[in-house]
């Protein structure tokens, strides 16, 4: 017995010594495996250890941010980054007012604003996997996702009507990690909110169809009893990056090891102003801003796709053919969501397989963080599932400055509206 206790003391002492010390205001989340809600046959996912804010970001903290960054003040924010409800509960640019108590969670903030706040502190938004992993914990269990009493408590929290004045973030119930208010105060942004796609099975839905997402995603709940979690995924599925909602706030996270290839939040009007470097099919460095000056027909996808992407490319080739000589004055762009596989050589091979005119077409790939910011800006949803991707459908017509003047989300649909939109832009040049 003495030998066992000695061993246990050594093990626990070593584990404690190896636990990284969290930054001020954060706690250490050990990471591990969990089964997500989003697919009925979902495989176990792994989350690396990370740090996370104890509480949501408050009005007082966000006020300090907008004082230091005027571009994020209510009267100055770019409408492509936050809708008209941005900080709507505040009295003015630098006056939160009675409806936004200093220590209450800041709400009516967009994904772009939340991302910018986190990065200004040297942090980032938590990923969906990180948030869901940490949110399974109750006050006594790291994983209470199958505890009926805990699930009942979540439903009680979620069913409370929203009030005009939110409570102090420190009143939130603490879970076993020390995180407060993961449930019961406000919903929270996650970095990859646009990876949430809830719908019927696009492979078996007899109605087809054509507005459904790429067939990798039969994204049904793993446990319909966990209705509270289903509500979170449904909310994320409905969001756009610029939405500002009175019941939606955020908290920050930080990786244990420094994040690589971080792309800072940018103030932009169109995707042509986004930071980040892309590589084309010729392995040339390309900034999206280099596409400026011409009319572009753009999509996002991945070359390994055997479902939606070939059909989207076929639709774009039909558009190219219908334009006739006008196609010489337009450009066709494919932004890859699969940077690990879509190398320049692979993209060049795909162009050759589809017999694409290299004078008209450009395939581009970039690191994940660069792709993610572009996807949010384009309101494009995608999620990695079993090594492939579920994703929404998109054909967008961009003017010379990168503004979207027309978009289609239907596979195999009528190409005439797209052709007309391109020709209308061309007549203005």
N, C-alpha and C positions, 0 to 999 in steps of 0.2 A: 504494500500500500504506500509506504514511504517513497519507494522508487517511482511509482506512478505519479504521486503528487509532485515529486521533484521534476519529472519529465513535463508534466502539465504546466508547472510554473515556468520552466524554461521556454516551452512553446508559446505560452501566452505572453511572456515577457518579450520574446523575439518579435511576435506579431505586433505588439504595441510599439516596439522600437521602430518597426518598419512602416508603421502607418504615417503617411505624410501629414504634416501639420497644415491645416487649412488656412487660407487667408482670412483676415478679419471679416466677420459677418457671414462666413461660409461654414459648411460642415463637410466632412469627408464621407462620400458614398462609396462603399467597397466594390460595387459592381458585381456582376455575376450573370447567370442565365435566367431568362424568363420566356414565357410563351405569350406572344402578343395577341391582342383581341382580333386583329383585322382580317384574318383568314381562318376558315374552319379547319384547314389542314396545315396551319402555320407550323413551321419548324421552330425549335427553340432558338432564341436570339441571345447573343452575348453582349454585355455592356462592360466596357473597361471602367476601372475606378475613376472617379471624377469628384470635383468640388461643386457645391451648389449653395446658392444663397439661402439663408435660414428663412427669410421672409420675401414677399413680393417687393418690388421697387415701389417706393412711396411717392406721393405728390411732392414732398419736400426734396427728395433726392432728384426727382425729375426737374424740379424748378432750378436746382443748382446746375443741372445739365443745360437747360435752355438759356440760362444766363450766360454760360460760357460758350454756347454754340447758337448764335442768333438765328441761323438758318433753320433751326428746329422750333422756333417760336410760332405760336398759333397763327399770327398774321403774316408770317413770312414763309411758312413751310410750302414746299412745292406740292401741288395737288396730285402729281403723279406718285407721290410718296405717302400721302395721307389724304383721306377724303374730307368732306366738309364738316365731319363730326370730330375732327382732331381736337382733343382737349376741350371739347364742348362744355364740359362741366366747370371749367375754369372761368373766372370772371374776366381775366385779361391775359395778355402775354406773360406777365410776371406776377400775376395775382390769382392764385388758385381759388381763393374765396371760400365761403361757408360750405358750399357743396362738395368741396375737395379738401377735407381735413389733412393737415400736414402728414400725419402718420398712417393715413388710409392708403390702400393700393392706388397707384395712378392707373387710370383706365382711359378709354378713348385714345389709345395710342396705336399706331399702325405697326406692322412687322418691321418696316424699314426704320421707324423711330426707335423701337425696342432694340433692334440690332445695333443701331448707332450708339444708344446709351451704353449697352454692354461693352462694346468695343472701346468706348471712351474710358472705361474703367479697366481695360486690359482683359476683359472677359468675353463671353459669347452667350448666345441663347442656348439652352439645353436642347439636345436632340429629342425627338419623340421617344426613342428607346430609353434614353436617360430619364426623362420625365416620368414615363410610365413605370419604369423599374422602381424609381424612388417613391412613386405614388401608391404602390401596392402596400406599403408599410402602414401598419396601425401604430398605436401607442406602445404596443407590446410585442408585435410580430414584424419581422422584415418582409414577410409575404402573407398578407391577410386576404388575398384575392379570392380564396374559397371559404372564408369565414362568413357564415350567413349573418351573424350579428353585425360585423363590420360593414358588409354590403348593404344591410338595412340602414345603418347609420349614414352611409354615403347617399342613399336615396333620399333620406330625410334632409340632409344638407342641400342636395341638388334641387329639392322641391321647394325650398324656401323662396318666397317672392323676392325679387330684387328691390332694394331700397335706394332712395335718392342719396343717402349718406352712408358710405361704406365704413365698416368697423376698422379699428386700429389693427395693423398687420400683426402685432404681437399678441392679439387675442386669439389668433388661429390656433387650433389644437396641434400640439407637437406630436410627430410620429417618432418611431424608435430611433431614427437617425438624428432627430432634433430639428427637422424641417417643420415649419409652422404654416398652417393654412393651405396645404396642398389641395384640400377640398374645403368647400364651405364659404369661402370669401369671394373669389372671382375665378373665372377661367384664365388660362395662361397661354401665351404664345410659346411655340417651340420653333426651333430653327427650321426644321423640315416639315412644317405644317402642310405643305403642298404635296407631301408623300402619302397623304391620307385619301384613299379613294374607296368609298362605300357605295356599292351598287349590286345589282344582280349579276349572275354569271354570263358574261358576254359570249361565251362559247355555246350556251344552251338556250338562251332566250330566243324563243321562236319569232318574236317581233323584230329581231335584230336590234336595237341594233345600232344604227350607224352613228349615233351620238355616244354609244358606250365606249368605254376605254379599251385599250389594247388588251387582248385576251389573256394576258398573264395574270390578270387580277380577278379571281373569284373571291372577292373580299367580303366574306361574311364572318360574323362574330364567332369566336372560338367558344364562348360561353355566354349564351343569351341571358343567363341569370345575372350576369354582371352588367346590368342595364346602365349603371352610372358611367362605366367605361365606354359603352356604346355611344352614350350621349356626347362624350368628349370627342370621339372619333368623328361622329356626325357633324359636330360643330366645326372641327378642323377642315373637314371635307368641303364645307360651305364657304370658307374664308378666301379672301384675296389679300395680297400683301398691303394694300392701301386702306383696308377696312379699319375703322376706329369704332369700337363697340364699348358701351358703358359697363359691361360685365366682363371685359377682357383686359387683363393686365399681363405682367411678366415678372420673371426673376432670372438672374444670371447664373451661368455655370462656368467652369474653367477646367481644362484638361490637367491631369497630373503632370504630364510632360508637355512642353510647349507645343502649341498648335503649329503645324507646318502649312505653308502656302496660304496664309490668312489673307483674305481680300477685304480691305476695310470698307465699311459702309460708305456709299457715295451719294451725294446729292445730284440727282439727274432728272432730266425730263423724258428722255428716251433711252433705249438700250445702247445707243451709240455713245453715250456718255459714261457707260459703266466701265470700271477699271478691270484689269485682268488681261492676260495674254492668251490668245488662241493659236492653234497650229492648223494650217490648211492641208489639203491632200498632197501638196508638194513640199510639205514640211517647212513652209515659210511662216514666220511669225506674223500674226495678224491681230490688230485691235479692231473691235467692232466699229469704232469710229471711222475706219477706213472704208466702210460700206456707204458712208455718207455721200450724197450727191446724185444718187440714182434711185430708181424705183426698184424695190426688192420684193420677191415673193419668198417667204421664209417659213420653215418648219423646224420642229425639234423631234429627235428620235434616236434610234440606235441601229447600226447596220446589221446586227445579228437578228433583229426582229423578223419574224416570219408571219406576222399577222397584220397589224395596222400600217406599219411603216412602208412596206412595199406598195400598199394601196395608196398611201399618201403621196409617195414618189410618183406613182402612176398618174395620180390626179394632177400633180404639178407638171408632169411631162405633157399631159393633155392640154394644160393651160399654155405651156410653152408652144405647142404646135398650133393652138388656136390663135395665138398672137401673131404668128407668121413672121414677117419682117420686123415687127415691133419687138419681138423677143431679143433682138440685137441691142435694144436700148434698155432692157430690164435685166435683172440678175436673180438667180435662184440660189437660195442659201439653206443648207442643212446644218443645224447646230446639234452636235452629238451630246447625249446624256450619259454616254458610256466611255469615259476617258481611258479606262484601263484597257479596253479592247480596241477602240476605234483609233488606232494609230494612223499616221499619214498613209502608210502602205495599204492598210485595210480600207480606208476611205477612198483611195485611188482605185482599188480593186472593185469596190462597190459602184463607183462611177462608170468603170469600164463594163461591168456586168449589166448595168442599166443603159449602156450606150448613151451616156450623157455628154453633151457638148461642153468641154472644159472652158470654153469662152463664155458660157452662160452660167455655169454652175460652180459653186464653192462649198466644199464640206469643211467644217471647222470643229475642232475638239479642244477642250480646255480642262484644267483641274476642277475637281468637284465643287469647290467653293465658288469659283467663277461661274460655272454652269448653274448652280443653285440660284445665285442672285439674278441671272438672266431669266431663268425659268419663272421666278416670282414676278419679275417685271413684265413678263409676257403672259402671266396668268396661266402657266402651263404646269400641270400636275404630273409627277412621276414618282415611282416607288420601286425599289429593288425587291424582287420576289424570286427566291430560289435561283439566284444567279442571273436572272433576266430582269426585265422591267415591265411593270404596268404603267401606262401613261395615257394622258388625254390626247385628243387629236387636234392638230392645229395646222392651218394654212393661213398665214397673215400677209397682207399687202402693206408694205411700209413706204411712206413717201421719202423724199430726198433727205429729210432730217431724222428719219427713223420713227416717225409717228405712225401708229397703226390706223389705217383708214378703212380697212375691211378685214374681217376674219371669218374663217369657216371651220366648223368642228364636226362636219359630217363626212364620212367616208363615201367615196363614189358618188358624190352629189353633183348638182348642176354647177358646172364651172363658169357659166356665163357671168354671174355676179363678180367673180374674181377677175375675169378677163376685162369686164367693163371697168372695174376699179383701176386696173393697171393702165388701161388706155386713157382713162380720164386724167390720171396723173401725168401720163406722157404728153398729152396735149398741152399741158401747162408749161412744158419746158421749151 
